[in-house]
Amino acid sequence: MRHASHVYSDAAGLAEWLRSPWLGDAVRGASAVLVQVYAADADAPALRPILQQLREALPGAAIVGASTVGELADGYTLTERIVIGLSTFESTTVQRVVLPVQPGMEAVAASEAARRVLAGGGGVRAALTG
């Protein structure tokens, strides 16, 4: 597994990071790519173009996100920033399970997500919830 983090400042900076030789080599040789986007406001309109840029640059990647009260990057805690984590795996598969969640129904959605993940078999090693 290889991991890199990027603290988003603008589209040009993200494009440069996505074009870096190390990242390109890691993605090309990966069995799976997981992109995690963390932001203070998960519904911010600013996230839409960022997610589009990530989808275009990494078409096979599983992209997930979460809102946070503090973002971590390179050993530092940040606030009110957008942090993108990219993990590549050599012999692992990544599967997303996405469910709509109504307020007050989080436990029901979590149970359904767990049921779907476990029904897939294959020796689940980790699950992310938000």
N, CA, C and O atoms as a Tinker XYZ file with bonds, in Angstrom:
   520  protein
     1  N      0.844000   -1.169000    0.000000    73     2
     2  CA     0.000000    0.000000    0.000000    64     1     3
     3  C      0.893000    1.236000    0.000000    63     2     4     5
     4  O      1.921000    1.290000    0.675000    81     3
     5  N      0.468000    2.219000   -0.774000    73     3     6
     6  CA     1.137000    3.511000   -0.791000    64     5     7
     7  C      0.081000    4.571000   -0.517000    63     6     8     9
     8  O     -1.078000    4.426000   -0.908000    81     7
     9  N      0.496000    5.645000    0.162000    73     7    10
    10  CA    -0.462000    6.696000    0.494000    64     9    11
    11  C      0.189000    8.065000    0.307000    63    10    12    13
    12  O      1.373000    8.259000    0.581000    81    11
    13  N     -0.619000    8.998000   -0.166000    73    11    14
    14  CA    -0.181000   10.388000   -0.291000    64    13    15
    15  C     -1.348000   11.286000    0.085000    63    14    16    17
    16  O     -2.510000   10.926000   -0.100000    81    15
    17  N     -1.023000   12.465000    0.616000    73    15    18
    18  CA    -2.050000   13.440000    0.979000    64    17    19
    19  C     -1.805000   14.741000    0.242000    63    18    20    21
    20  O     -0.668000   15.092000   -0.074000    81    19
    21  N     -2.894000   15.451000   -0.027000    73    19    22
    22  CA    -2.819000   16.756000   -0.687000    64    21    23
    23  C     -3.769000   17.708000    0.031000    63    22    24    25
    24  O     -4.947000   17.405000    0.221000    81    23
    25  N     -3.242000   18.857000    0.425000    73    23    26
    26  CA    -4.084000   19.903000    0.998000    64    25    27
    27  C     -4.503000   20.793000   -0.155000    63    26    28    29
    28  O     -3.672000   21.465000   -0.767000    81    27
    29  N     -5.793000   20.797000   -0.450000    73    27    30
    30  CA    -6.302000   21.506000   -1.619000    64    29    31
    31  C     -6.213000   23.014000   -1.430000    63    30    32    33
    32  O     -6.600000   23.557000   -0.395000    81    31
    33  N     -5.695000   23.670000   -2.455000    73    31    34
    34  CA    -5.702000   25.135000   -2.466000    64    33    35
    35  C     -6.415000   25.653000   -3.706000    63    34    36    37
    36  O     -7.155000   26.634000   -3.643000    81    35
    37  N     -6.184000   24.978000   -4.847000    73    35    38
    38  CA    -6.860000   25.364000   -6.081000    64    37    39
    39  C     -6.764000   24.223000   -7.095000    63    38    40    41
    40  O     -6.043000   23.247000   -6.888000    81    39
    41  N     -7.511000   24.369000   -8.197000    73    39    42
    42  CA    -7.568000   23.310000   -9.214000    64    41    43
    43  C     -6.207000   23.067000   -9.853000    63    42    44    45
    44  O     -5.860000   21.924000  -10.151000    81    43
    45  N     -5.439000   24.120000  -10.066000    73    43    46
    46  CA    -4.125000   23.964000  -10.689000    64    45    47
    47  C     -3.183000   23.165000   -9.783000    63    46    48    49
    48  O     -2.440000   22.310000  -10.265000    81    47
    49  N     -3.210000   23.437000   -8.485000    73    47    50
    50  CA    -2.374000   22.694000   -7.549000    64    49    51
    51  C     -2.759000   21.227000   -7.488000    63    50    52    53
    52  O     -1.892000   20.357000   -7.407000    81    51
    53  N     -4.064000   20.947000   -7.526000    73    51    54
    54  CA    -4.526000   19.559000   -7.526000    64    53    55
    55  C     -4.103000   18.865000   -8.818000    63    54    56    57
    56  O     -3.662000   17.716000   -8.787000    81    55
    57  N     -4.234000   19.547000   -9.942000    73    55    58
    58  CA    -3.829000   18.959000  -11.219000    64    57    59
    59  C     -2.339000   18.622000  -11.222000    63    58    60    61
    60  O     -1.937000   17.571000  -11.721000    81    59
    61  N     -1.534000   19.508000  -10.671000    73    59    62
    62  CA    -0.091000   19.259000  -10.593000    64    61    63
    63  C      0.202000   18.045000   -9.719000    63    62    64    65
    64  O      1.031000   17.206000  -10.073000    81    63
    65  N     -0.478000   17.951000   -8.576000    73    63    66
    66  CA    -0.295000   16.802000   -7.688000    64    65    67
    67  C     -0.700000   15.504000   -8.382000    63    66    68    69
    68  O     -0.009000   14.491000   -8.273000    81    67
    69  N     -1.815000   15.542000   -9.090000    73    67    70
    70  CA    -2.306000   14.345000   -9.777000    64    69    71
    71  C     -1.382000   13.925000  -10.926000    63    70    72    73
    72  O     -1.367000   12.755000  -11.306000    81    71
    73  N     -0.615000   14.863000  -11.478000    73    71    74
    74  CA     0.321000   14.549000  -12.567000    64    73    75
    75  C      1.700000   14.139000  -12.061000    63    74    76    77
    76  O      2.569000   13.805000  -12.866000    81    75
    77  N      1.920000   14.155000  -10.762000    73    75    78
    78  CA     3.256000   13.849000  -10.248000    64    77    79
    79  C      3.671000   12.439000  -10.665000    63    78    80    81
    80  O      2.851000   11.522000  -10.656000    81    79
    81  N      4.947000   12.264000  -11.032000    73    79    82
    82  CA     5.412000   10.947000  -11.494000    64    81    83
    83  C      5.181000    9.842000  -10.465000    63    82    84    85
    84  O      4.768000    8.740000  -10.826000    81    83
    85  N      5.444000   10.125000   -9.184000    73    83    86
    86  CA     5.243000    9.095000   -8.157000    64    85    87
    87  C      3.806000    8.621000   -8.136000    63    86    88    89
    88  O      3.538000    7.421000   -8.076000    81    87
    89  N      2.875000    9.576000   -8.187000    73    87    90
    90  CA     1.461000    9.231000   -8.127000    64    89    91
    91  C      1.054000    8.434000   -9.358000    63    90    92    93
    92  O      0.330000    7.443000   -9.256000    81    91
    93  N      1.520000    8.870000  -10.515000    73    91    94
    94  CA     1.211000    8.140000  -11.750000    64    93    95
    95  C      1.697000    6.707000  -11.706000    63    94    96    97
    96  O      0.967000    5.792000  -12.086000    81    95
    97  N      2.921000    6.502000  -11.247000    73    95    98
    98  CA     3.469000    5.147000  -11.145000    64    97    99
    99  C      2.671000    4.304000  -10.157000    63    98   100   101
   100  O      2.380000    3.139000  -10.427000    81    99
   101  N      2.316000    4.889000   -9.013000    73    99   102
   102  CA     1.564000    4.154000   -7.990000    64   101   103
   103  C      0.186000    3.749000   -8.498000    63   102   104   105
   104  O     -0.263000    2.630000   -8.250000    81   103
   105  N     -0.481000    4.647000   -9.202000    73   103   106
   106  CA    -1.831000    4.364000   -9.711000    64   105   107
   107  C     -1.781000    3.321000  -10.827000    63   106   108   109
   108  O     -2.603000    2.406000  -10.862000    81   107
   109  N     -0.819000    3.458000  -11.734000    73   107   110
   110  CA    -0.717000    2.506000  -12.855000    64   109   111
   111  C     -0.485000    1.081000  -12.379000    63   110   112   113
   112  O     -1.014000    0.144000  -12.978000    81   111
   113  N      0.291000    0.893000  -11.320000    73   111   114
   114  CA     0.598000   -0.451000  -10.845000    64   113   115
   115  C     -0.357000   -0.981000   -9.795000    63   114   116   117
   116  O     -0.119000   -2.050000   -9.233000    81   115
   117  N     -1.430000   -0.260000   -9.516000    73   115   118
   118  CA    -2.315000   -0.628000   -8.408000    64   117   119
   119  C     -3.440000   -1.559000   -8.830000    63   118   120   121
   120  O     -3.956000   -1.483000   -9.945000    81   119
   121  N     -3.802000   -2.438000   -7.906000    73   119   122
   122  CA    -4.999000   -3.257000   -8.108000    64   121   123
   123  C     -6.244000   -2.463000   -7.731000    63   122   124   125
   124  O     -7.339000   -2.752000   -8.213000    81   123
   125  N     -6.074000   -1.449000   -6.858000    73   123   126
   126  CA    -7.201000   -0.615000   -6.429000    64   125   127
   127  C     -6.658000    0.734000   -5.967000    63   126   128   129
   128  O     -5.545000    0.841000   -5.452000    81   127
   129  N     -7.487000    1.759000   -6.172000    73   127   130
   130  CA    -7.150000    3.113000   -5.739000    64   129   131
   131  C     -8.317000    3.631000   -4.903000    63   130   132   133
   132  O     -9.470000    3.590000   -5.332000    81   131
   133  N     -8.002000    4.117000   -3.707000    73   131   134
   134  CA    -8.998000    4.687000   -2.814000    64   133   135
   135  C     -8.654000    6.156000   -2.593000    63   134   136   137
   136  O     -7.548000    6.489000   -2.167000    81   135
   137  N     -9.616000    7.032000   -2.887000    73   135   138
   138  CA    -9.442000    8.465000   -2.668000    64   137   139
   139  C    -10.410000    8.878000   -1.564000    63   138   140   141
   140  O    -11.609000    8.611000   -1.640000    81   139
   141  N     -9.874000    9.530000   -0.541000    73   139   142
   142  CA   -10.689000   10.001000    0.581000    64   141   143
   143  C    -10.608000   11.525000    0.606000    63   142   144   145
   144  O     -9.522000   12.105000    0.646000    81   143
   145  N    -11.777000   12.159000    0.583000    73   143   146
   146  CA   -11.846000   13.616000    0.594000    64   145   147
   147  C    -12.461000   14.042000    1.920000    63   146   148   149
   148  O    -13.580000   13.652000    2.251000    81   147
   149  N    -11.722000   14.842000    2.669000    73   147   150
   150  CA   -12.184000   15.315000    3.971000    64   149   151
   151  C    -12.331000   16.827000    3.925000    63   150   152   153
   152  O    -11.433000   17.536000    3.471000    81   151
   153  N    -13.471000   17.313000    4.400000    73   151   154
   154  CA   -13.722000   18.753000    4.394000    64   153   155
   155  C    -14.608000   19.110000    5.579000    63   154   156   157
   156  O    -15.396000   18.290000    6.049000    81   155
   157  N    -14.469000   20.338000    6.053000    73   155   158
   158  CA   -15.298000   20.796000    7.163000    64   157   159
   159  C    -16.775000   20.792000    6.777000    63   158   160   161
   160  O    -17.634000   20.471000    7.599000    81   159
   161  N    -17.067000   21.146000    5.536000    73   159   162
   162  CA   -18.447000   21.197000    5.050000    64   161   163
   163  C    -18.585000   20.257000    3.859000    63   162   164   165
   164  O    -18.199000   20.600000    2.742000    81   163
   165  N    -19.138000   19.071000    4.102000    73   163   166
   166  CA   -19.252000   18.062000    3.052000    64   165   167
   167  C    -20.247000   18.449000    1.963000    63   166   168   169
   168  O    -20.244000   17.841000    0.892000    81   167
   169  N    -21.088000   19.433000    2.206000    73   167   170
   170  CA   -22.060000   19.858000    1.198000    64   169   171
   171  C    -21.626000   21.124000    0.476000    63   170   172   173
   172  O    -22.410000   21.704000   -0.275000    81   171
   173  N    -20.402000   21.555000    0.688000    73   171   174
   174  CA   -19.931000   22.801000    0.097000    64   173   175
   175  C    -19.940000   22.708000   -1.433000    63   174   176   177
   176  O    -19.458000   21.727000   -1.998000    81   175
   177  N    -20.487000   23.729000   -2.099000    73   175   178
   178  CA   -20.460000   23.745000   -3.572000    64   177   179
   179  C    -19.034000   23.652000   -4.122000    63   178   180   181
   180  O    -18.839000   23.187000   -5.246000    81   179
   181  N    -18.047000   24.083000   -3.357000    73   179   182
   182  CA   -16.656000   24.018000   -3.809000    64   181   183
   183  C    -16.185000   22.582000   -4.030000    63   182   184   185
   184  O    -15.229000   22.358000   -4.773000    81   183
   185  N    -16.840000   21.607000   -3.399000    73   183   186
   186  CA   -16.421000   20.217000   -3.554000    64   185   187
   187  C    -16.774000   19.642000   -4.923000    63   186   188   189
   188  O    -16.080000   18.749000   -5.409000    81   187
   189  N    -17.817000   20.124000   -5.542000    73   187   190
   190  CA   -18.254000   19.541000   -6.827000    64   189   191
   191  C    -17.156000   19.551000   -7.890000    63   190   192   193
   192  O    -16.879000   18.506000   -8.478000    81   191
   193  N    -16.518000   20.700000   -8.159000    73   191   194
   194  CA   -15.462000   20.668000   -9.172000    64   193   195
   195  C    -14.246000   19.839000   -8.754000    63   194   196   197
   196  O    -13.571000   19.262000   -9.607000    81   195
   197  N    -13.964000   19.776000   -7.470000    73   195   198
   198  CA   -12.853000   18.956000   -6.988000    64   197   199
   199  C    -13.143000   17.487000   -7.252000    63   198   200   201
   200  O    -12.284000   16.758000   -7.748000    81   199
   201  N    -14.351000   17.055000   -6.920000    73   199   202
   202  CA   -14.724000   15.654000   -7.156000    64   201   203
   203  C    -14.717000   15.333000   -8.645000    63   202   204   205
   204  O    -14.299000   14.245000   -9.042000    81   203
   205  N    -15.174000   16.263000   -9.465000    73   203   206
   206  CA   -15.152000   16.056000  -10.916000    64   205   207
   207  C    -13.719000   15.913000  -11.412000    63   206   208   209
   208  O    -13.430000   15.047000  -12.237000    81   207
   209  N    -12.831000   16.751000  -10.919000    73   207   210
   210  CA   -11.422000   16.682000  -11.307000    64   209   211
   211  C    -10.816000   15.344000  -10.899000    63   210   212   213
   212  O    -10.052000   14.752000  -11.662000    81   211
   213  N    -11.145000   14.867000   -9.715000    73   211   214
   214  CA   -10.649000   13.567000   -9.259000    64   213   215
   215  C    -11.211000   12.430000  -10.109000    63   214   216   217
   216  O    -10.478000   11.514000  -10.481000    81   215
   217  N    -12.511000   12.485000  -10.417000    73   215   218
   218  CA   -13.125000   11.430000  -11.245000    64   217   219
   219  C    -12.483000   11.373000  -12.630000    63   218   220   221
   220  O    -12.244000   10.290000  -13.163000    81   219
   221  N    -12.207000   12.532000  -13.209000    73   219   222
   222  CA   -11.603000   12.568000  -14.538000    64   221   223
   223  C    -10.159000   12.069000  -14.518000    63   222   224   225
   224  O     -9.739000   11.362000  -15.434000    81   223
   225  N     -9.407000   12.425000  -13.498000    73   223   226
   226  CA    -8.001000   12.029000  -13.422000    64   225   227
   227  C     -7.817000   10.583000  -12.979000    63   226   228   229
   228  O     -6.830000    9.942000  -13.340000    81   227
   229  N     -8.769000   10.064000  -12.193000    73   227   230
   230  CA    -8.660000    8.723000  -11.616000    64   229   231
   231  C     -9.956000    7.944000  -11.872000    63   230   232   233
   232  O    -10.688000    7.640000  -10.930000    81   231
   233  N    -10.245000    7.620000  -13.140000    73   231   234
   234  CA   -11.557000    7.042000  -13.468000    64   233   235
   235  C    -11.885000    5.724000  -12.787000    63   234   236   237
   236  O    -13.066000    5.420000  -12.621000    81   235
   237  N    -10.913000    4.934000  -12.387000    73   235   238
   238  CA   -11.207000    3.662000  -11.743000    64   237   239
   239  C    -11.179000    3.709000  -10.230000    63   238   240   241
   240  O    -11.384000    2.688000   -9.574000    81   239
   241  N    -10.927000    4.876000   -9.669000    73   239   242
   242  CA   -10.765000    4.987000   -8.221000    64   241   243
   243  C    -12.096000    4.976000   -7.492000    63   242   244   245
   244  O    -13.106000    5.457000   -8.006000    81   243
   245  N    -12.082000    4.425000   -6.295000    73   243   246
   246  CA   -13.219000    4.544000   -5.379000    64   245   247
   247  C    -13.010000    5.855000   -4.629000    63   246   248   249
   248  O    -12.010000    6.023000   -3.931000    81   247
   249  N    -13.953000    6.781000   -4.775000    73   247   250
   250  CA   -13.837000    8.091000   -4.139000    64   249   251
   251  C    -14.901000    8.195000   -3.054000    63   250   252   253
   252  O    -16.095000    8.054000   -3.323000    81   251
   253  N    -14.456000    8.441000   -1.834000    73   251   254
   254  CA   -15.363000    8.585000   -0.695000    64   253   255
   255  C    -15.019000    9.883000    0.020000    63   254   256   257
   256  O    -13.952000   10.458000   -0.197000    81   255
   257  N    -15.920000   10.336000    0.865000    73   255   258
   258  CA   -15.647000   11.572000    1.577000    64   257   259
   259  C    -16.363000   11.632000    2.897000    63   258   260   261
   260  O    -17.248000   10.827000    3.191000    81   259
   261  N    -15.959000   12.611000    3.691000    73   259   262
   262  CA   -16.579000   12.808000    4.994000    64   261   263
   263  C    -16.365000   14.247000    5.426000    63   262   264   265
   264  O    -15.412000   14.912000    5.019000    81   263
   265  N    -17.286000   14.705000    6.267000    73   263   266
   266  CA   -17.083000   16.015000    6.882000    64   265   267
   267  C    -16.279000   15.809000    8.156000    63   266   268   269
   268  O    -16.344000   14.751000    8.781000    81   267
   269  N    -15.523000   16.831000    8.531000    73   267   270
   270  CA   -14.653000   16.710000    9.695000    64   269   271
   271  C    -14.660000   18.015000   10.485000    63   270   272   273
   272  O    -15.088000   19.055000    9.987000    81   271
   273  N    -14.185000   17.943000   11.705000    73   271   274
   274  CA   -13.945000   19.160000   12.482000    64   273   275
   275  C    -12.457000   19.477000   12.484000    63   274   276   277
   276  O    -12.039000   20.502000   13.023000    81   275
   277  N    -11.667000   18.614000   11.893000    73   275   278
   278  CA   -10.231000   18.826000   11.750000    64   277   279
   279  C     -9.706000   17.844000   10.732000    63   278   280   281
   280  O    -10.026000   16.657000   10.783000    81   279
   281  N     -8.902000   18.329000    9.809000    73   279   282
   282  CA    -8.364000   17.483000    8.757000    64   281   283
   283  C     -6.895000   17.196000    9.072000    63   282   284   285
   284  O     -6.191000   18.059000    9.597000    81   283
   285  N     -6.439000   15.994000    8.755000    73   283   286
   286  CA    -5.052000   15.596000    9.000000    64   285   287
   287  C     -4.328000   15.465000    7.676000    63   286   288   289
   288  O     -4.850000   14.884000    6.725000    81   287
   289  N     -3.106000   16.017000    7.621000    73   287   290
   290  CA    -2.266000   15.870000    6.431000    64   289   291
   291  C     -0.813000   15.995000    6.834000    63   290   292   293
   292  O     -0.418000   16.962000    7.485000    81   291
   293  N     -0.025000   15.017000    6.446000    73   291   294
   294  CA     1.415000   15.049000    6.694000    64   293   295
   295  C      1.751000   15.309000    8.158000    63   294   296   297
   296  O      2.704000   16.029000    8.455000    81   295
   297  N      0.977000   14.730000    9.074000    73   295   298
   298  CA     1.254000   14.850000   10.486000    64   297   299
   299  C      0.741000   16.114000   11.150000    63   298   300   301
   300  O      1.009000   16.347000   12.329000    81   299
   301  N      0.005000   16.936000   10.406000    73   299   302
   302  CA    -0.532000   18.186000   10.953000    64   301   303
   303  C     -2.049000   18.142000   11.002000    63   302   304   305
   304  O     -2.687000   17.529000   10.146000    81   303
   305  N     -2.620000   18.788000   11.998000    73   303   306
   306  CA    -4.062000   18.958000   12.073000    64   305   307
   307  C     -4.402000   20.324000   11.494000    63   306   308   309
   308  O     -3.829000   21.339000   11.890000    81   307
   309  N     -5.323000   20.336000   10.570000    73   307   310
   310  CA    -5.748000   21.564000    9.904000    64   309   311
   311  C     -7.222000   21.785000   10.199000    63   310   312   313
   312  O     -7.918000   20.856000   10.608000    81   311
   313  N     -7.697000   22.985000    9.999000    73   311   314
   314  CA    -9.122000   23.264000   10.129000    64   313   315
   315  C     -9.589000   24.058000    8.921000    63   314   316   317
   316  O     -8.854000   24.857000    8.343000    81   315
   317  N    -10.849000   23.803000    8.562000    73   315   318
   318  CA   -11.486000   24.519000    7.452000    64   317   319
   319  C    -10.722000   24.357000    6.143000    63   318   320   321
   320  O    -10.671000   25.286000    5.338000    81   319
   321  N    -10.131000   23.195000    5.924000    73   319   322
   322  CA    -9.398000   22.913000    4.692000    64   321   323
   323  C    -10.014000   21.685000    4.041000    63   322   324   325
   324  O    -10.814000   20.978000    4.654000    81   323
   325  N     -9.641000   21.447000    2.823000    73   323   326
   326  CA   -10.024000   20.233000    2.119000    64   325   327
   327  C     -8.754000   19.413000    1.947000    63   326   328   329
   328  O     -7.775000   19.875000    1.360000    81   327
   329  N     -8.783000   18.194000    2.465000    73   327   330
   330  CA    -7.627000   17.302000    2.379000    64   329   331
   331  C     -8.031000   16.078000    1.580000    63   330   332   333
   332  O     -9.081000   15.478000    1.810000    81   331
   333  N     -7.175000   15.725000    0.640000    73   331   334
   334  CA    -7.410000   14.567000   -0.216000    64   333   335
   335  C     -6.342000   13.531000    0.100000    63   334   336   337
   336  O     -5.146000   13.809000    0.018000    81   335
   337  N     -6.789000   12.335000    0.462000    73   335   338
   338  CA    -5.875000   11.226000    0.700000    64   337   339
   339  C     -6.033000   10.222000   -0.423000    63   338   340   341
   340  O     -7.155000    9.872000   -0.789000    81   339
   341  N     -4.944000    9.763000   -0.963000    73   339   342
   342  CA    -4.990000    8.783000   -2.042000    64   341   343
   343  C     -4.173000    7.576000   -1.621000    63   342   344   345
   344  O     -2.985000    7.697000   -1.322000    81   343
   345  N     -4.805000    6.412000   -1.599000    73   343   346
   346  CA    -4.131000    5.168000   -1.238000    64   345   347
   347  C     -4.200000    4.220000   -2.420000    63   346   348   349
   348  O     -5.254000    4.051000   -3.035000    81   347
   349  N     -3.066000    3.599000   -2.734000    73   347   350
   350  CA    -3.036000    2.591000   -3.794000    64   349   351
   351  C     -2.675000    1.253000   -3.160000    63   350   352   353
   352  O     -1.901000    1.183000   -2.205000    81   351
   353  N     -3.250000    0.207000   -3.711000    73   351   354
   354  CA    -3.057000   -1.137000   -3.165000    64   353   355
   355  C     -2.538000   -2.055000   -4.257000    63   354   356   357
   356  O     -2.963000   -1.964000   -5.409000    81   355
   357  N     -1.615000   -2.943000   -3.892000    73   355   358
   358  CA    -1.015000   -3.853000   -4.866000    64   357   359
   359  C     -1.852000   -5.104000   -5.108000    63   358   360   361
   360  O     -1.867000   -5.628000   -6.223000    81   359
   361  N     -2.545000   -5.591000   -4.084000    73   359   362
   362  CA    -3.288000   -6.845000   -4.253000    64   361   363
   363  C     -4.587000   -6.832000   -3.448000    63   362   364   365
   364  O     -4.994000   -7.851000   -2.891000    81   363
   365  N     -5.216000   -5.692000   -3.396000    73   363   366
   366  CA    -6.440000   -5.525000   -2.625000    64   365   367
   367  C     -7.526000   -4.972000   -3.538000    63   366   368   369
   368  O     -7.240000   -4.221000   -4.471000    81   367
   369  N     -8.757000   -5.342000   -3.270000    73   367   370
   370  CA    -9.873000   -4.724000   -3.985000    64   369   371
   371  C    -10.587000   -3.778000   -3.028000    63   370   372   373
   372  O    -10.604000   -3.984000   -1.815000    81   371
   373  N    -11.167000   -2.753000   -3.599000    73   371   374
   374  CA   -11.921000   -1.774000   -2.827000    64   373   375
   375  C    -13.327000   -1.731000   -3.401000    63   374   376   377
   376  O    -13.506000   -1.591000   -4.611000    81   375
   377  N    -14.312000   -1.850000   -2.542000    73   375   378
   378  CA   -15.706000   -1.812000   -2.974000    64   377   379
   379  C    -16.440000   -0.763000   -2.163000    63   378   380   381
   380  O    -16.355000   -0.741000   -0.935000    81   379
   381  N    -17.163000    0.106000   -2.855000    73   379   382
   382  CA   -17.963000    1.115000   -2.170000    64   381   383
   383  C    -19.373000    0.577000   -1.953000    63   382   384   385
   384  O    -19.918000   -0.147000   -2.786000    81   383
   385  N    -19.941000    0.944000   -0.828000    73   383   386
   386  CA   -21.358000    0.709000   -0.563000    64   385   387
   387  C    -21.919000    2.074000   -0.191000    63   386   388   389
   388  O    -21.551000    2.652000    0.831000    81   387
   389  N    -22.804000    2.574000   -1.022000    73   387   390
   390  CA   -23.353000    3.911000   -0.819000    64   389   391
   391  C    -24.852000    3.784000   -0.568000    63   390   392   393
   392  O    -25.574000    3.161000   -1.347000    81   391
   393  N    -25.304000    4.378000    0.523000    73   391   394
   394  CA   -26.711000    4.330000    0.878000    64   393   395
   395  C    -27.195000    5.717000    1.288000    63   394   396   397
   396  O    -26.466000    6.460000    1.946000    81   395
   397  N    -28.411000    6.066000    0.907000    73   395   398
   398  CA   -28.967000    7.322000    1.420000    64   397   399
   399  C    -29.306000    7.151000    2.898000    63   398   400   401
   400  O    -29.734000    6.080000    3.330000    81   399
   401  N    -29.112000    8.209000    3.656000    73   399   402
   402  CA   -29.377000    8.137000    5.094000    64   401   403
   403  C    -30.276000    9.303000    5.482000    63   402   404   405
   404  O    -29.937000   10.468000    5.274000    81   403
   405  N    -31.413000    8.968000    6.042000    73   403   406
   406  CA   -32.322000    9.983000    6.550000    64   405   407
   407  C    -31.948000   10.301000    7.994000    63   406   408   409
   408  O    -31.519000    9.408000    8.724000    81   407
   409  N    -32.100000   11.537000    8.415000    73   407   410
   410  CA   -31.796000   11.874000    9.814000    64   409   411
   411  C    -32.533000   10.939000   10.775000    63   410   412   413
   412  O    -33.729000   10.684000   10.630000    81   411
   413  N    -31.789000   10.440000   11.753000    73   411   414
   414  CA   -32.366000    9.528000   12.732000    64   413   415
   415  C    -32.327000    8.069000   12.305000    63   414   416   417
   416  O    -32.643000    7.186000   13.102000    81   415
   417  N    -31.941000    7.801000   11.050000    73   415   418
   418  CA   -31.929000    6.428000   10.530000    64   417   419
   419  C    -30.507000    5.918000   10.293000    63   418   420   421
   420  O    -30.310000    4.964000    9.540000    81   419
   421  N    -29.535000    6.536000   10.919000    73   419   422
   422  CA   -28.143000    6.174000   10.700000    64   421   423
   423  C    -27.857000    4.719000   11.059000    63   422   424   425
   424  O    -27.132000    4.039000   10.334000    81   423
   425  N    -28.414000    4.233000   12.167000    73   423   426
   426  CA   -28.167000    2.855000   12.595000    64   425   427
   427  C    -28.730000    1.860000   11.584000    63   426   428   429
   428  O    -28.116000    0.825000   11.325000    81   427
   429  N    -29.884000    2.164000   11.018000    73   427   430
   430  CA   -30.483000    1.277000   10.009000    64   429   431
   431  C    -29.592000    1.235000    8.769000    63   430   432   433
   432  O    -29.335000    0.164000    8.218000    81   431
   433  N    -29.128000    2.391000    8.338000    73   431   434
   434  CA   -28.255000    2.444000    7.161000    64   433   435
   435  C    -26.940000    1.710000    7.426000    63   434   436   437
   436  O    -26.439000    1.007000    6.548000    81   435
   437  N    -26.381000    1.864000    8.619000    73   435   438
   438  CA   -25.132000    1.177000    8.962000    64   437   439
   439  C    -25.328000   -0.335000    8.948000    63   438   440   441
   440  O    -24.460000   -1.069000    8.475000    81   439
   441  N    -26.451000   -0.799000    9.460000    73   439   442
   442  CA   -26.731000   -2.238000    9.444000    64   441   443
   443  C    -26.863000   -2.757000    8.023000    63   442   444   445
   444  O    -26.369000   -3.839000    7.705000    81   443
   445  N    -27.525000   -1.990000    7.169000    73   443   446
   446  CA   -27.677000   -2.397000    5.770000    64   445   447
   447  C    -26.330000   -2.397000    5.061000    63   446   448   449
   448  O    -26.047000   -3.302000    4.276000    81   447
   449  N    -25.504000   -1.405000    5.323000    73   447   450
   450  CA   -24.172000   -1.368000    4.710000    64   449   451
   451  C    -23.354000   -2.581000    5.147000    63   450   452   453
   452  O    -22.695000   -3.216000    4.323000    81   451
   453  N    -23.394000   -2.903000    6.438000    73   451   454
   454  CA   -22.670000   -4.071000    6.940000    64   453   455
   455  C    -23.180000   -5.353000    6.295000    63   454   456   457
   456  O    -22.391000   -6.224000    5.930000    81   455
   457  N    -24.506000   -5.472000    6.152000    73   455   458
   458  CA   -25.080000   -6.660000    5.505000    64   457   459
   459  C    -24.564000   -6.805000    4.087000    63   458   460   461
   460  O    -24.201000   -7.905000    3.669000    81   459
   461  N    -24.527000   -5.705000    3.338000    73   459   462
   462  CA   -24.061000   -5.746000    1.947000    64   461   463
   463  C    -22.581000   -6.092000    1.853000    63   462   464   465
   464  O    -22.170000   -6.872000    0.994000    81   463
   465  N    -21.794000   -5.510000    2.734000    73   463   466
   466  CA   -20.360000   -5.795000    2.707000    64   465   467
   467  C    -20.112000   -7.255000    3.026000    63   466   468   469
   468  O    -19.353000   -7.920000    2.320000    81   467
   469  N    -20.734000   -7.765000    4.069000    73   467   470
   470  CA   -20.512000   -9.156000    4.465000    64   469   471
   471  C    -21.073000  -10.127000    3.448000    63   470   472   473
   472  O    -20.526000  -11.218000    3.284000    81   471
   473  N    -22.145000   -9.769000    2.760000    73   471   474
   474  CA   -22.730000  -10.637000    1.732000    64   473   475
   475  C    -21.777000  -10.790000    0.545000    63   474   476   477
   476  O    -21.840000  -11.778000   -0.186000    81   475
   477  N    -20.907000   -9.816000    0.362000    73   475   478
   478  CA   -19.946000   -9.871000   -0.747000    64   477   479
   479  C    -18.852000  -10.889000   -0.522000    63   478   480   481
   480  O    -18.171000  -11.279000   -1.470000    81   479
   481  N    -18.666000  -11.330000    0.714000    73   479   482
   482  CA   -17.630000  -12.324000    1.016000    64   481   483
   483  C    -16.253000  -11.768000    0.729000    63   482   484   485
   484  O    -16.041000  -10.556000    0.779000    81   483
   485  N    -15.331000  -12.638000    0.434000    73   483   486
   486  CA   -14.003000  -12.224000    0.034000    64   485   487
   487  C    -13.101000  -11.763000    1.161000    63   486   488   489
   488  O    -12.057000  -11.167000    0.895000    81   487
   489  N    -13.460000  -12.013000    2.397000    73   487   490
   490  CA   -12.569000  -11.689000    3.494000    64   489   491
   491  C    -12.413000  -10.193000    3.715000    63   490   492   493
   492  O    -11.336000   -9.639000    3.495000    81   491
   493  N    -13.463000   -9.553000    4.140000    73   491   494
   494  CA   -13.432000   -8.112000    4.392000    64   493   495
   495  C    -12.372000   -7.818000    5.442000    63   494   496   497
   496  O    -12.321000   -8.469000    6.485000    81   495
   497  N    -11.521000   -6.827000    5.157000    73   495   498
   498  CA   -10.458000   -6.451000    6.080000    64   497   499
   499  C    -10.740000   -5.109000    6.761000    63   498   500   501
   500  O    -10.213000   -4.842000    7.841000    81   499
   501  N    -11.561000   -4.270000    6.145000    73   499   502
   502  CA   -11.833000   -2.965000    6.728000    64   501   503
   503  C    -13.119000   -2.414000    6.151000    63   502   504   505
   504  O    -13.524000   -2.765000    5.043000    81   503
   505  N    -13.748000   -1.555000    6.912000    73   503   506
   506  CA   -14.945000   -0.852000    6.446000    64   505   507
   507  C    -14.881000    0.574000    6.985000    63   506   508   509
   508  O    -14.530000    0.795000    8.144000    81   507
   509  N    -15.218000    1.519000    6.148000    73   507   510
   510  CA   -15.263000    2.917000    6.546000    64   509   511
   511  C    -16.701000    3.344000    6.614000    63   510   512   513
   512  O    -17.485000    3.037000    5.716000    81   511
   513  N    -17.059000    4.039000    7.651000    73   511   514
   514  CA   -18.416000    4.568000    7.750000    64   513   515
   515  C    -18.333000    6.048000    8.056000    63   514   516   517
   516  O    -17.326000    6.541000    8.565000    81   515
   517  N    -19.383000    6.731000    7.745000    73   515   518
   518  CA   -19.359000    8.169000    8.001000    64   517   519
   519  C    -20.717000    8.673000    8.360000    63   518   520
   520  O    -20.887000    9.866000    8.610000    81   519
